[in-house]
Amino acid sequence: MGRAGFVSGAVYAQNLQAGSISKTLGGTGTDTVAVTFGKRFQNTPKVVVGKTSSAVTTHYVSSKTLSGFTLNIASSSLTSTATYDYVAMDDSFN
């Protein structure tokens, strides 16, 4: 793993991973998706998730580890597919 930071207002990172998540929701309540990174981080990364579908949901990240995280998706009586993109970055300078 390398370094990450800002240069002239832009983010640069060697410890950057990104991906997409698709989850068919089961109706009322909270569904979870376990996401595994392609390569293990050396430090617990920052994770940002953005919704890319029109499904009406609330989402949050939990259980961040060196090798992945859990995406929690709350919906009310929704049985469609929700899609998300994520970026994970280790912003330490070790």
Secondary structure, DSSP 8 states (H G I E B T S, - for coil): ---EEEETTEEEESSEEEEEEEEE--SSEEEEEEEE-SS--SS--EEEEEE-S----EEEEE---SSEEEEEEEESS--SEEEEEEEEE-----
